[in-house]
Amino acid sequence: MLERKRRKDAKDHMEITFVLPADAPPGPVSVVGDFNDWRPGTHELRPRKDGMRAVTVALPKKSTHAFRYLGEGDHWFNDEGADALDGSNSLLRT
């Protein structure tokens, strides 16, 4: 699931929060995409008080980004709440 929020300190960026259930899939999960050079571990999802896990990334407005999630055991998967799919990647439009 994706949550979007305008950044108060920068009019040209948005805060995108990538959200998954705390235990599905089990183990650590990172969001990887063109915004972090597809480097696993750069944006690892962390537990939230609401029982979910999440990570927030600031991205430029009016742009499109490809991303996927990477779970334990080299398990790659897409976000069902993405704006679109492009081949094997999820797409996010800010």
PyMOL commands that set and color helices and strands:
alter all, ss='L'
color gray80, all
select helices_A, chain A and resi 34-36
alter helices_A, ss='H'
color red, helices_A
select strands_A, chain A and resi 2-6+13-21+29-33+46-47+52-60+64-71+75-77+84-86+89-93
alter strands_A, ss='S'
color yellow, strands_A
deselect
rebuild
show_as cartoon
